[in-house]
Amino acid sequence: MNNVLVNWIIRFVKGIFIGSGAILPGVSGGALAAIFGIYEEIISFLSNFRKEFRNKIVYLLPVGLGGIFGVFVLAYPIESLLRTHPVYILLFFMGCIFGTVPLLYRQAGKYGRSGKHLLITIFTATVFFFLLVSANLFLDVEVSKTPLTWVIVGVIFASGLIIPGLSSSNFLIYMNLYEPLTKGISRLDFSILIPVAIGGLLCIISLSKLVNYLMNLYYAIIFHFILGVVIASTLIILPSQQAFAALSAIEFFFSIMLFFVGLILGLWMSKLELKYKPEN
């Protein structure tokens, strides 16, 4: 198969995962972009549109199309599966993420690493894990659904792409806005989509330059920090003991199989990434 076509398909699939991951609780679209090796390109493009505009558009177009597919086409199925078969979809995503973590580890050490960087990863993973557990246990607020609220939702949603490891879906669940948002996306409710898009653009414009600047200065520190957040946020979506107990033996076996299918898919995509290294 033509390398250009393979690269295009790989980036489109990555976009699907990033888009669908952005609406999956506990998963960060930015962390997935980092895992798949395209976070730098996205931030570089968003922080400076005019620099190498044509090349970046050609490179990121399939990612964007895949992301749109992941958000708009998969929003309702994901929300439905989370209600009816949460163990299946969460274990599948866990497998996919763990399968690509070695690629993120490799990328984090692209310019070298020391014991300090590994300590950053361990410390970050530990702190974020306990913070996420605490948030899941104690945060539950009711927010009125106004146009300004949806603008804020857009800011939160886009933050999950700009700040790797930040699960925007979790914050929306804590605010009881996750289900209304996914329903609004699946039904193309423009009274929700337009203010969300405005908030997202405001977030991207204000944060992308700062993140790009910091990444150029502290690459290894930031990526080892991201690695720790990815580990913590992936472990936190492990279904509860009660969720596993509710499964029959066949369902439990099927859920474990889905985890390994996701793991194999993640490892396979990592190998493709190394074999068909896209040209920037």
NUZASE-997323 format. One record per residue: residue in three letters; x, y, z of N, C-alpha, C, O, CB in turn. Coordinates in pm, whole numbers, padded with zeros to 5 digits, always signed. Each point is the difference from the previous one (the first is absolute). Glycine has a CB too. Layout:
ALAXYZXYZXYZXYZXYZ/...
***
This chain:
MET+00085-00120+00000-00085+00120+00000+00088+00124+00000+00104+00001+00065-00287-00124+00057/ASN+00142+00227-00194+00074+00123-00009+00022+00061+00139-00092+00009+00081-00003+00029-00310/ASN+00222+00004+00256+00032+00056+00131-00083+00123+00033-00040+00019+00115+00269-00106-00142/VAL-00255+00171-00073-00080+00122+00024-00140-00037+00046-00054+00060+00093+00186+00064-00268/LEU-00191-00225+00109-00135-00044+00037+00000-00062+00139-00091+00024+00080+00037-00062-00322/VAL+00156-00042+00272+00011-00063+00132+00010+00108+00108-00069-00007+00102+00182-00195-00203/ASN-00027+00303+00077+00013+00110+00096-00132+00071+00021-00035+00036+00112+00272-00008-00180/TRP-00311-00007-00040-00129+00070+00007-00098-00081+00085-00069+00055+00087+00109+00050-00314/ILE-00047-00234+00202-00092-00087+00075+00039-00004+00147-00087+00008+00088+00048-00147-00294/ILE+00169+00128+00234+00047-00004+00139-00041+00127+00073-00050-00006+00112+00245-00139-00180/ARG-00174+00260+00005-00034+00127+00065-00151+00015+00015-00047+00058+00098+00255+00045-00193/PHE-00284-00154+00001-00147+00004+00012-00046-00084+00118-00086+00044+00077+00065-00009-00326/VAL+00077-00155+00264-00036-00087+00113+00040+00065+00131-00074-00005+00099+00101-00199-00245/LYS+00093+00267+00148+00042+00071+00120-00100+00109+00035-00035+00018+00117+00275-00066-00171/GLY-00286+00120-00048-00099+00105+00023-00128-00054+00059-00061+00063+00087+00159+00063-00276/ILE-00141-00244+00142-00121-00063+00055+00018-00027+00149-00089+00028+00080+00039-00133-00303/PHE+00166+00050+00260+00027-00029+00141+00005+00129+00082-00053+00005+00111+00179-00211-00178/ILE-00062+00310+00012+00011+00126+00073-00138+00062+00018-00033+00048+00109+00264-00012-00201/GLY-00313-00037-00014-00134+00057+00009-00090-00077+00094-00068+00059+00083+00096+00022-00313/SER-00028-00214+00215-00085-00082+00087+00054-00001+00143-00077-00005+00096+00013-00138-00294/GLY+00199+00149+00212+00059+00007+00133-00035+00128+00072-00010+00003+00122+00194-00146-00202/ALA-00201+00251+00002-00035+00129+00061-00136-00004+00068-00024+00076+00093+00162+00037-00266/ILE-00227-00201+00126-00134-00008+00061-00014-00123+00090-00109-00027+00051+00016+00148-00250/LEU+00201-00196+00216-00004-00117+00087+00050+00038+00139+00113+00048+00013-00079-00202-00210/PRO-00113+00135+00301+00041+00039+00135+00133-00063+00041+00022-00120-00020-00262+00144+00079/GLY+00327+00058+00000+00129-00048+00047+00110+00004-00103+00116-00024+00032-00241-00117+00119/VAL+00090+00171-00276+00098+00001-00109+00019+00143-00048-00096+00077-00007+00031-00312-00062/SER+00187+00270+00036+00033+00135-00048+00037-00005-00147+00086-00079-00041-00008+00144+00270/GLY-00144+00019-00310+00035+00007-00141+00143+00043-00021+00068-00051-00089-00304+00103+00038/GLY+00284+00042+00135+00139+00044-00011+00098-00110+00035+00105-00014-00064-00179+00242+00119/ALA+00041-00308+00047+00088-00111+00037+00006-00102-00114+00107-00054-00029-00163+00089+00274/LEU-00058-00063-00308+00000-00094-00112+00081+00056-00117+00071-00075-00067-00296-00011+00138/ALA+00214+00217-00094+00081+00061-00107+00149-00015+00031+00080-00027-00090-00265+00192+00043/ALA+00222-00149+00175+00140-00020+00039+00042-00145-00017+00109-00028-00049-00129+00216+00211/ILE-00068-00280-00122+00029-00142-00014+00023-00037-00146+00088-00079-00032-00225+00031+00237/PHE+00057+00107-00294+00009-00034-00141+00105+00083-00074+00014-00013-00122-00254-00050+00131/GLY+00315+00147+00063+00112+00070-00060-00037+00121-00085+00081+00042-00082+00031-00255+00085/ILE-00231+00269+00016-00039+00115-00083-00034+00122+00085-00047+00101-00053-00039-00260-00121/TYR+00108+00152+00304-00032+00113+00087+00084+00122-00037-00053+00111-00009-00008-00270+00194/GLU+00191+00138-00207+00088+00112-00034-00047+00070-00127-00002+00123-00006+00193-00241+00116/GLU-00228+00039-00212-00044+00057-00126-00128+00081+00017-00016+00106-00060+00124-00296-00060/ILE-00201+00138+00202-00126+00070+00023+00025+00133+00071-00053+00104-00042-00068-00324+00054/ILE+00201+00218+00095+00027+00122+00076+00077+00100-00085-00028+00120+00003+00030-00254+00209/SER+00096+00086-00289+00077+00088-00087-00091+00069-00102+00015+00119-00027+00186-00267+00057/PHE-00294+00072-00086-00093+00057-00099-00094+00101+00064-00022+00109-00054+00034-00323-00077/LEU-00068+00179+00247-00097+00087+00065+00065+00129+00052-00065+00105+00004-00066-00307+00059/SER+00259+00194-00025+00068+00117+00055+00052+00094-00108+00026+00117+00027+00036-00255+00170/ASN-00045+00086-00321+00049+00085-00109-00056-00054-00132+00062-00084-00066+00151+00140+00195/PHE-00331-00005-00166-00068-00050-00120+00081+00024-00128-00001-00082-00092-00216+00123+00207/ARG+00287+00072-00119+00063+00040-00128+00128-00076-00031+00038-00010-00116-00136+00235+00150/LYS+00164-00279+00068+00127-00069-00023-00024-00136-00065-00066-00086+00058+00167+00206+00139/GLU-00048-00139-00317-00015-00126-00075-00146-00043-00005-00033-00116+00024+00265+00047+00044/PHE-00319+00165-00098-00145-00024+00007-00043-00117-00089-00073-00088+00044+00040+00332+00004/ARG+00078-00245-00172-00045-00104-00093+00044-00138+00044-00080-00094+00000+00089+00260-00184/ASN+00118-00181+00223+00050-00132+00042-00073-00051+00124-00032-00118+00010+00256+00176-00106/LYS-00250+00034+00190-00067-00041+00123-00146-00037-00025-00052-00093+00061+00206+00242+00068/ILE-00219-00076-00219-00139-00032-00034-00007-00139-00064-00087-00081+00035+00035+00326-00067/VAL+00143-00272-00061+00002-00131-00066+00023-00111+00102-00063-00106-00007+00151+00213-00204/TYR+00002-00082+00308+00032-00101+00101-00116-00022+00097-00031-00113+00036+00273+00175-00057/LEU-00305+00048+00064-00101-00009+00106-00143-00018-00050-00090-00027+00079+00239+00167+00057/LEU-00171-00124-00267-00136-00015-00054-00063-00134+00035-00113-00001+00050+00178+00153-00235/PRO+00002-00266+00160-00063-00128+00037-00023-00014+00150-00096-00065+00042+00204-00036-00241/VAL-00020+00164+00280-00020-00003+00145-00129+00075+00035-00080-00047+00080+00330+00035-00040/GLY-00267+00130-00101-00120+00078+00025-00126-00070-00044-00101+00001+00070+00238+00201-00094/LEU-00132-00263-00095-00118-00074-00050-00032-00118+00092-00117-00025+00031+00174+00093-00267/GLY+00047-00139+00278-00022-00110+00093-00056+00048+00133-00087-00065+00058+00273-00059-00168/GLY-00136+00239+00158-00051+00056+00125-00146+00037-00010-00078-00026+00092+00305+00111-00043/ILE-00266-00023-00162-00142+00034-00021-00085-00126-00001-00108-00003+00059+00175+00207-00190/PHE-00018-00306+00062-00072-00128-00003-00013-00055+00141-00107-00046+00040+00192-00001-00272/GLY+00025+00051+00308+00000-00054+00136-00096+00072+00091-00066-00062+00083+00300-00005-00116/VAL-00243+00200+00019-00087+00078+00087-00146-00010-00043-00087-00034+00080+00277+00189-00035/PHE-00217-00125-00172-00139+00015-00043-00068-00132-00034-00119-00017+00025+00181+00239-00111/VAL+00013-00317+00030-00061-00127-00039-00003-00098+00117-00095-00077+00015+00174+00113-00251/LEU+00025-00032+00319+00010-00098+00108-00051+00050+00134-00003-00076+00098+00196-00018-00217/ALA-00234+00222+00126-00045+00056+00128-00115-00080+00059+00005-00039+00117+00069+00265-00193/TYR-00178-00250-00004-00116-00072+00054+00031-00146+00031-00035-00047+00108-00113+00201-00237/PRO+00215-00229+00036+00033-00140+00034+00085-00012+00127-00022-00090+00081+00011+00037-00323/ILE+00109+00143+00260+00085-00006+00119-00083+00028+00125+00011-00071+00100+00188+00143-00236/GLU-00283+00033+00129-00084+00034+00115-00096-00114+00032-00027-00028+00117+00045+00272-00176/SER-00070-00309-00046-00092-00112+00019+00071-00120+00061-00053-00065+00090-00082+00147-00283/LEU+00255-00112+00142+00076-00114+00053+00043+00024+00144+00005-00094+00080+00075+00043-00311/LEU-00049+00176+00264+00038+00030+00137-00116-00025+00097+00022-00032+00117+00141+00201-00202/ARG-00286-00155+00035-00116-00026+00084-00033-00149+00007-00042-00050+00105-00045+00276-00164/THR+00106-00295-00053-00045-00140-00007+00113-00101+00021-00021-00102+00066-00157+00177-00221/HIS+00297-00049+00100+00113-00094+00011+00129+00077+00029+00093-00003-00081-00206-00157-00078/PRO+00120+00229+00273+00119+00083+00028+00130-00080+00008+00105+00050-00041-00254+00104+00163/VAL+00143-00277-00071+00123-00079+00015+00063-00028-00135+00122+00006-00015-00214-00111+00223/TYR+00009+00075-00308+00052-00032-00133+00081+00116-00057+00116-00016-00038-00312-00137+00000/ILE+00133+00270+00032+00065+00112-00068+00119+00054+00079+00100+00041-00058-00320+00018-00045/LEU+00209-00059+00237+00111+00052+00081+00122-00090-00007+00113+00048-00009-00279+00059+00160/LEU+00145-00240-00147+00114-00092-00011+00063+00005-00139+00122-00011-00013-00229-00137+00185/PHE+00025+00164-00274+00054+00011-00136+00089+00123-00011+00111-00008-00054-00314-00108-00039/PHE+00157+00231+00145+00080+00121-00006+00125-00012+00086+00106+00048-00039-00313+00084-00002/MET+00196-00197+00158+00118-00020+00083+00106-00080-00076+00118+00032+00004-00261-00024+00202/GLY+00100-00113-00275+00092-00080-00077+00069+00081-00109+00121-00011-00019-00262-00188+00066/CYS+00062+00281-00119+00056+00083-00107+00104+00096+00054+00107+00017-00059-00322-00035-00065/ILE+00184+00081+00238+00093+00098+00057+00127-00067+00049+00110+00047-00028-00304+00096+00094/PHE+00180-00253+00009+00119-00070+00050+00086-00053-00115+00123-00007+00012-00250-00056+00195/GLY+00063+00027-00318+00076-00049-00114+00086+00106-00065+00100-00032-00064-00279-00130+00027/THR+00142+00290+00054+00076+00108-00061+00088+00075+00099+00077+00088-00040-00258-00067-00126/VAL+00171-00053+00296+00084+00066+00101+00151-00017-00029+00075+00095+00018-00259-00134+00150/PRO+00230-00080-00212+00144-00011-00032+00046+00102-00104+00113+00049+00007-00127-00290+00047/LEU-00074+00273-00150+00036+00100-00100+00011+00139+00064+00087+00078-00036-00202-00215-00142/LEU+00025+00167+00273+00008+00128+00071+00126+00005+00085+00065+00105+00008-00317-00089-00005/TYR+00288-00127+00061+00122-00005+00081+00122+00027-00089+00092+00073+00039-00200-00238+00120/ARG+00107+00106-00276+00111+00021-00094+00007+00146-00043+00108+00058-00009-00131-00295-00071/GLN-00094+00296+00054-00004+00139-00043+00044+00094+00111+00067+00100-00026-00251-00158-00132/ALA+00147+00026+00282+00039+00084+00114+00151+00008+00015+00053+00101+00046-00267-00162+00068/GLY+00283-00045-00152+00146-00003+00012+00072+00035-00128+00119-00029-00015-00148-00141+00187/LYS-00042+00234-00266+00059+00031-00130+00127+00084+00013+00094-00018-00077-00322+00007-00023/TYR+00230+00103+00196+00117+00086+00021+00077-00039+00127+00074+00080+00057-00194+00106-00175/GLY+00100-00311+00161+00069-00049+00117-00087+00005+00124-00095+00079+00008+00309-00006-00110/ARG-00180-00158+00199-00072+00001+00127+00097-00037+00111+00104-00061-00024-00322-00001-00089/SER+00182+00099+00235+00082-00032+00116-00091-00056+00108-00121-00010-00019+00290+00191-00037/GLY-00111-00217+00169-00079-00051+00111-00103+00101+00046-00109-00037+00046+00302-00101+00023/LYS-00159+00268-00081-00093+00106+00039-00130-00008-00081-00109+00019+00054+00304+00127+00007/HIS-00182-00176-00190-00118-00006-00085-00089-00120+00035-00122+00009-00004+00252+00104-00179/LEU-00067-00224+00218-00078-00117+00040-00072+00026+00132-00112-00046+00021+00274-00104-00142/LEU-00095+00223+00212-00065+00037+00126-00119+00091-00024-00102-00011+00068+00322-00011+00050/ILE-00208+00111-00216-00112+00088-00036-00120-00084-00045-00113+00026+00039+00274+00158-00106/THR-00134-00286-00016-00107-00088-00047-00067-00073+00116-00123-00003+00008+00245-00025-00224/ILE-00042-00031+00305-00054-00076+00113-00079+00092+00094-00111-00034+00042+00304-00128-00058/PHE-00135+00278+00048-00067+00095+00090-00131+00049-00060-00102+00006+00068+00326+00064+00023/THR-00220-00034-00220-00120+00051-00068-00109-00106-00003-00116+00029+00028+00259+00122-00168/ALA-00106-00275+00105-00098-00108-00007-00065-00022+00136-00122-00019+00009+00254-00090-00194/THR-00053+00111+00291-00053-00023+00135-00094+00111+00043-00111-00026+00045+00320-00098+00013/VAL-00164+00249-00072-00081+00115+00043-00130+00009-00080-00107+00019+00057+00316+00103+00008/PHE-00199-00137-00197-00119+00012-00083-00098-00113+00026-00122+00020-00007+00258+00097-00166/PHE-00085-00236+00201-00089-00111+00028-00086+00030+00123-00122-00020-00003+00288-00141-00099/PHE-00103+00209+00208-00076+00030+00123-00092+00120-00018-00108+00004+00057+00296-00099+00078/LEU-00145+00194-00214-00087+00114-00028-00124-00042-00078-00111+00045+00028+00313+00105-00028/LEU-00183-00238-00098-00113-00046-00081-00094-00087+00082-00122+00009-00016+00267+00001-00188/VAL-00090-00095+00290-00084-00082+00087-00083+00090+00092-00120-00022+00018+00289-00166-00026/SER-00106+00291+00065-00071+00093+00089-00108+00074-00075-00111+00019+00052+00316+00005+00085/ALA-00175+00020-00259-00099+00073-00080-00120-00089-00031-00114+00045+00008+00297+00094-00108/ASN-00156-00264+00065-00110-00093-00030-00091-00023+00121-00120-00022-00015+00267-00088-00155/LEU-00087+00115+00288-00076-00028+00123-00077+00121+00052-00110-00014+00053+00280-00156+00002/PHE-00112+00291-00071-00055+00114+00073-00056+00112-00087-00075+00084+00050+00236-00140+00124/LEU-00127+00060-00304-00049+00110-00083-00130-00037-00069-00006-00099-00073+00242+00175+00038/ASP-00340+00002+00058-00129-00021-00065-00081+00128+00017-00062+00021+00104+00067-00274-00061/VAL-00005+00339-00147-00071+00126+00009-00101+00012-00114+00014-00065-00104+00186+00171+00215/GLU-00300-00024-00090-00103+00022-00101+00019+00140-00058+00000+00098+00075-00162-00255+00042/VAL+00178+00168-00250+00024+00127-00066-00115+00029-00095-00043-00087-00075+00293+00057+00094/SER-00300+00153-00015-00109+00038-00091+00050+00002-00143+00115+00035-00026-00224+00101+00208/LYS+00024-00174-00275+00039-00015-00141-00037+00126-00077-00111+00011-00054+00080-00262+00067/THR+00124+00346-00018-00019+00126-00073+00103+00007-00112+00093-00081-00002-00182+00197+00210/PRO+00075-00020-00303+00102+00014-00105+00140+00022+00056+00097-00054-00053-00273+00148-00094/LEU+00188-00015+00257+00130+00022+00062+00056-00131+00055+00120-00026-00008-00186+00261+00064/THR-00023-00317+00000+00044-00131+00051+00061-00083-00112+00103-00064+00020-00282+00071+00155/TRP+00116-00006-00292+00051-00081-00112+00130+00057-00055+00083-00075-00050-00317+00010-00006/VAL+00254+00199+00065+00129+00058-00036+00109-00053+00093+00109-00037-00044-00224+00246-00044/ILE+00084-00213+00218+00094-00053+00099+00028-00148-00027+00113-00046+00014-00195+00213+00156/VAL-00022-00241-00208+00017-00141-00037+00097-00012-00117+00083-00090-00002-00317+00038+00084/GLY+00223+00143-00180+00092-00002-00114+00143+00023+00043+00092-00063-00052-00275+00145-00092/VAL+00202+00009+00240+00135+00025+00055+00054-00126+00067+00115-00038-00021-00172+00282+00056/ILE-00027-00308+00045+00041-00123+00070+00030-00110-00101+00099-00072+00013-00239+00136+00186/PHE+00053-00077-00300+00015-00105-00100+00131+00016-00077+00073-00096-00021-00324+00080+00001/ALA+00280+00141-00024+00124+00025-00075+00123-00013+00089+00107-00036-00048-00234+00188-00104/SER+00112-00124+00282+00113-00013+00092+00052-00142+00004+00119-00023+00021-00211+00209+00116/GLY+00003-00284-00159+00041-00139-00001+00092-00034-00116+00076-00096+00006-00289+00041+00105/LEU+00205+00137-00218+00090-00019-00113+00131+00074+00021+00107-00052-00033-00304+00024-00118/ILE+00189+00150+00205+00119+00082+00017+00084-00047+00119+00123+00004-00005-00246+00189-00094/ILE+00056-00238+00205+00071-00043+00122-00011-00152+00012-00101-00049+00049+00053+00271+00067/PRO+00147-00297-00159-00006-00146+00004-00024-00052+00140+00060+00047+00096+00091-00054-00291/GLY-00240-00090+00206-00029-00061+00129-00123+00059+00066-00057-00060+00090+00298+00016-00066/LEU-00283+00164-00070-00121+00061+00056-00121-00063-00067-00023+00019-00120+00144+00199+00167/SER-00199-00294+00030-00119-00065-00055-00118+00096+00010-00061+00014+00106+00148-00243-00042/SER-00117+00296-00175-00110+00096+00001-00133-00069+00029-00088+00060+00062+00215+00082-00225/SER-00142-00266+00118-00125-00073+00022-00027-00021+00149-00114+00009+00045+00143-00122-00265/ASN+00076+00085+00296-00016-00017+00144-00053+00127+00066-00092-00005+00082+00277-00163-00084/PHE-00128+00283-00036-00047+00126+00057-00147+00024-00035-00077+00049+00083+00309+00043-00099/LEU-00269-00127-00106-00140+00019-00041-00093-00093+00075-00114+00035+00028+00192+00037-00254/ILE-00030-00192+00260-00080-00091+00081-00019+00057+00139-00110-00006+00055+00195-00190-00186/TYR+00022+00251+00189-00011+00060+00133-00100+00114+00002-00064+00026+00102+00301-00091-00056/MET-00252+00135-00161-00091+00114-00010-00137-00042-00053-00087+00085-00022+00284+00064-00016/ASN-00217-00280+00017-00125-00055-00055-00034+00059-00138-00116+00023-00032+00035-00056+00266/LEU+00186+00055-00314-00019+00055-00134+00045-00097-00110-00014+00029-00119+00045+00198+00216/TYR+00023-00342-00057+00054-00094-00099-00110-00057-00090+00011+00002-00122+00173-00060+00282/GLU-00290+00007-00098-00108-00061-00078-00071+00102-00089-00026-00030-00116-00004-00138+00297/PRO-00002+00290-00132-00061+00100-00089+00091+00035-00118-00049+00022-00111-00074+00069+00307/LEU+00256-00085-00172+00092+00033-00109+00002-00110-00106-00011+00029-00119+00150+00103+00279/THR-00124-00259-00118+00005-00109-00097-00131-00012-00077+00000-00032-00119+00162-00089+00266/LYS-00274+00146-00080-00129-00001-00071-00007+00116-00099-00051-00016-00111-00059-00092+00311/GLY+00161+00225-00159+00000+00114-00090+00085-00024-00122-00036+00042-00111+00000+00105+00305/ILE+00152-00215-00175+00088-00032-00113-00068-00098-00094-00002+00020-00122+00203+00020+00267/SER-00258-00147-00090-00061-00104-00083-00123+00051-00074-00033-00051-00108+00118-00120+00268/ARG-00154+00271-00104-00120+00055-00063+00028+00127-00080-00093+00061-00053-00041-00159+00238/LEU+00262+00138-00193+00040+00122-00069-00082+00120+00048-00056+00075-00080+00122-00211-00121/ASP-00073+00152+00332-00070+00110+00062+00091+00123-00001+00091+00011+00081-00227-00169+00065/PHE+00110+00251-00240+00090+00114-00019-00009+00101+00114+00090+00083+00015-00111-00116-00260/SER-00085+00029+00324-00006+00087+00118+00105-00041+00103+00037+00079+00086-00282-00041-00126/ILE+00292-00162+00030+00109-00050+00084+00132+00006-00076+00101+00044+00054-00261-00194+00069/LEU+00161+00105-00250+00124-00014-00075+00068+00134-00027+00123+00009+00007-00219-00212-00112/ILE+00019+00308+00074+00061+00129-00033+00073+00062+00120+00117+00035-00013-00297+00001-00158/PRO+00115-00022+00288+00076+00054+00115+00116-00090+00042+00103+00050+00044-00312+00061+00032/VAL+00194-00244-00088+00111-00090+00032+00117+00026-00094+00116+00002+00043-00278-00176+00041/ALA+00133+00194-00214+00106+00028-00098+00068+00132+00031+00122+00011-00013-00248-00141-00160/ILE+00049+00231+00214+00058+00131+00034+00094-00015+00120+00112+00052-00002-00319+00066-00086/GLY+00162-00188+00191+00085-00023+00117+00125-00077-00034+00108+00031+00051-00310-00027+00090/GLY+00189-00105-00228+00115-00078-00042+00103+00083-00073+00120-00013+00025-00267-00185-00040/LEU+00101+00286-00075+00092+00086-00075+00071+00098+00093+00120+00024-00014-00267-00045-00188/LEU+00074+00079+00298+00061+00091+00095+00110-00070+00081+00106+00058+00025-00323+00069-00011/CYS+00191-00252+00025+00099-00076+00076+00123-00029-00084+00113+00015+00047-00297-00117+00088/ILE+00163+00060-00259+00111-00035-00089+00088+00121-00026+00122-00009+00004-00262-00169-00110/ILE+00077+00293+00078+00075+00122-00030+00083+00045+00120+00113+00044-00016-00291+00023-00148/SER+00121-00078+00283+00066+00052+00119+00107-00094+00057+00096+00047+00060-00306+00076-00011/LEU+00194-00253-00067+00091-00095+00065+00107-00060-00090+00108-00035+00048-00295-00014+00101/SER+00159+00036-00278+00092-00076-00086+00138+00063-00009+00101-00071+00001-00298-00003-00132/LYS+00204+00208+00123+00132+00066-00007+00080-00023+00128+00120-00025-00006-00217+00200-00147/LEU+00030-00166+00267+00069-00021+00127+00054-00141+00010+00115-00021+00040-00264+00190+00067/VAL+00066-00268-00143+00043-00141+00008+00115-00026-00096+00095-00070+00035-00328+00002+00030/ASN+00225+00124-00185+00107-00019-00099+00131+00060+00051+00106-00059-00017-00276+00063-00168/TYR+00162+00113+00248+00119+00067+00056+00063-00086+00110+00122-00021+00001-00222+00246-00055/LEU+00017-00275+00145+00051-00081+00110+00058-00132-00050+00100-00049+00053-00269+00153+00098/MET+00106-00162-00255+00047-00128-00052+00138+00015-00064+00083-00090+00009-00322+00019-00046/ASN+00262+00186-00028+00131+00024-00060+00109+00014+00106+00116-00033-00025-00229+00143-00169/LEU+00076-00060+00311+00098+00021+00107+00021-00124+00086+00113-00030+00041-00177+00269-00040/TYR-00045-00311+00027+00005-00110+00097-00060-00128-00058-00089-00062+00060+00074+00230+00127/TYR+00064-00207-00302-00060-00114-00072-00004-00126+00086-00107-00058+00018+00189+00156-00232/ALA+00032-00140+00266+00008-00127+00073-00086+00004+00126-00068-00097+00032+00300+00061-00121/ILE-00229+00147+00160-00080+00012+00122-00148-00009-00031-00074-00073+00067+00253+00214+00036/ILE-00222-00068-00205-00143+00001-00035-00047-00137-00046-00108-00044+00040+00127+00285-00103/PHE+00060-00309-00019-00046-00129-00052+00006-00109+00107-00080-00093-00004+00159+00161-00223/HIS+00014-00060+00321-00001-00098+00109-00114+00030+00097-00055-00091+00062+00305+00062-00085/PHE-00285+00157+00036-00120+00038+00077-00124-00057-00068-00087-00058+00066+00201+00270+00014/ILE-00123-00196-00213-00113-00053-00076-00008-00151+00017-00109-00055+00017+00131+00241-00184/LEU+00093-00254+00163+00003-00145+00015-00059-00041+00135-00077-00096+00007+00280+00085-00154/GLY-00168+00083+00252-00057-00030+00132-00150+00020+00004-00072-00081+00058+00288+00145+00043/VAL-00263+00045-00161-00144+00028-00002-00074-00106-00080-00108-00044+00039+00155+00290-00020/VAL+00012-00289-00131-00063-00104-00083-00016-00129+00080-00106-00063-00005+00205+00166-00202/ILE+00005-00142+00278-00007-00123+00081-00110+00012+00104-00081-00092+00016+00327+00052-00051/ALA-00251+00153+00107-00101+00020+00105-00140+00003-00058-00091-00066+00052+00258+00192+00083/SER-00187-00049-00243-00134+00016-00056-00049-00127-00069-00120-00019-00017+00166+00262-00011/THR+00048-00330-00012-00041-00128-00059-00041-00098+00109-00099-00071-00014+00254+00109-00180/LEU-00079-00041+00303-00034-00089+00111-00135+00037+00063-00073-00086+00048+00318+00053-00004/ILE-00276+00165-00045-00121+00045+00069-00127-00043-00072-00106-00006+00062+00235+00200+00023/ILE-00120-00226-00216-00121-00042-00070-00025-00151+00012-00095-00053-00057+00129+00243-00103/LEU+00053-00259+00236-00025-00142+00024-00138-00015+00065-00026+00062+00103+00275-00109-00078/PRO-00337-00035-00083-00135-00016+00058+00005-00047+00144+00095-00066+00042-00181+00014-00270/SER-00016+00087+00303-00006-00034+00142-00020-00150+00021-00040-00073-00092-00051+00302+00139/GLN+00117-00272+00074-00020-00140+00035-00146-00040-00018-00030-00111-00043+00221+00124+00206/GLN-00282+00079-00131-00143-00028-00016-00037-00021-00147-00083-00084-00033+00037+00220+00238/ALA+00111-00056-00294-00027-00014-00143+00044-00137-00050-00069-00063-00080+00095+00311+00051/PHE+00092-00294+00076+00046-00133-00039-00090-00109+00059-00029-00100-00066+00264+00187+00051/ALA-00279-00068+00140-00082-00101+00067-00134-00019-00070-00060-00107+00008+00170+00165+00207/ALA-00157+00047-00285-00130-00008-00067+00008-00078-00132-00103-00029-00060+00042+00246+00165/LEU+00183-00251-00149+00017-00070-00126-00016-00151+00019+00035-00055+00104+00118+00238-00184/SER-00206-00248-00023+00001-00146-00001+00139-00047-00037+00085+00081-00037-00331-00091-00026/ALA+00272-00120+00073+00132-00054-00033+00036+00029-00145+00114+00035-00031-00146-00215+00203/ILE-00066+00164-00261+00025+00026-00143+00028+00148-00023+00091+00035-00076-00240-00228+00012/GLU+00073+00281+00129+00020+00144-00015+00136+00042+00055+00068+00084-00059-00316-00048+00075/PHE+00287-00095+00095+00132+00031+00058+00111-00041-00096+00094+00076-00023-00187-00106+00256/PHE+00082-00090-00289+00099-00048-00096+00005+00092-00122+00108+00032-00050-00144-00270+00129/PHE-00080+00279-00127-00007+00087-00118+00064+00136+00029+00068+00056-00085-00279-00173+00012/SER+00189+00170+00194+00058+00130+00036+00153-00009+00006+00069+00092-00043-00277-00035+00173/ILE+00259-00168-00077+00146-00018+00005+00056-00012-00142+00107+00052-00031-00126-00166+00256/MET-00054+00045-00310+00042-00012-00140+00005+00137-00067+00091+00028-00078-00191-00260+00068/LEU+00001+00318+00041-00001+00134-00058+00121+00080+00045+00057+00078-00077-00308-00085+00070/PHE+00291-00013+00134+00121+00068+00048+00121-00041-00084+00079+00085-00041-00175-00077+00274/PHE+00111-00138-00258+00115-00047-00077-00010+00039-00147+00102+00023-00065-00079-00214+00225/VAL-00145+00198-00213-00018+00050-00137+00048+00145-00008+00071+00037-00093-00268-00193+00057/GLY+00158+00238+00136+00046+00138+00005+00150+00010+00016+00064+00083-00063-00282-00018+00159/LEU+00275-00153-00010+00145+00000+00021+00075-00034-00129+00098+00066-00034-00136-00133+00273/ILE-00010-00035-00308+00064-00040-00127-00014+00112-00104+00094+00028-00074-00143-00271+00123/LEU-00069+00307-00053-00021+00110-00093+00095+00115+00030+00058+00059-00091-00299-00125+00066/GLY+00258+00098+00153+00092+00107+00039+00143-00032-00037+00072+00086-00052-00225-00029+00237/LEU+00196-00179-00158+00137-00041-00035+00021+00001-00151+00104+00041-00049-00095-00181+00257/TRP-00111+00094-00280+00007-00003-00146+00012+00141-00058+00079+00024-00090-00214-00234+00089/MET+00054+00304+00056+00007+00138-00048+00135+00062+00033+00051+00082-00077-00299-00061+00105/SER+00305-00058+00086+00132+00051+00036+00106-00048-00099+00088+00076-00040-00157-00071+00281/LYS+00059-00132-00281+00094-00054-00098-00015+00068-00135+00098+00028-00068-00101-00247+00189/LEU-00123+00246-00161-00024+00071-00125+00059+00140+00006+00056+00049-00098-00265-00183+00061/GLU+00195+00198+00154+00052+00135+00017+00151+00002-00022+00053+00093-00061-00237-00041+00224/LEU+00253-00155-00114+00145-00006-00015+00040-00040-00142+00101+00047-00053-00081-00106+00296/LYS-00099-00028-00304+00033-00049-00133-00027+00105-00107+00083+00023-00088-00134-00253+00164/TYR-00067+00294-00067-00038+00100-00098+00005+00138+00066-00101+00068+00014-00047-00234-00138/LYS+00268+00205+00164+00017+00128+00070-00044+00112-00091+00059+00018-00106+00131-00109+00242/PRO-00295+00170-00099-00044+00107-00086+00105+00107-00014+00082+00023+00089-00314-00070-00023/GLU+00226+00111-00176+00093+00109-00026-00065+00130+00038-00110+00031-00046+00219-00160-00139/ASN-00041+00206+00268-00055+00127+00047+00046+00111-00094-00034+00116+00021+00032-00197+00220/
***
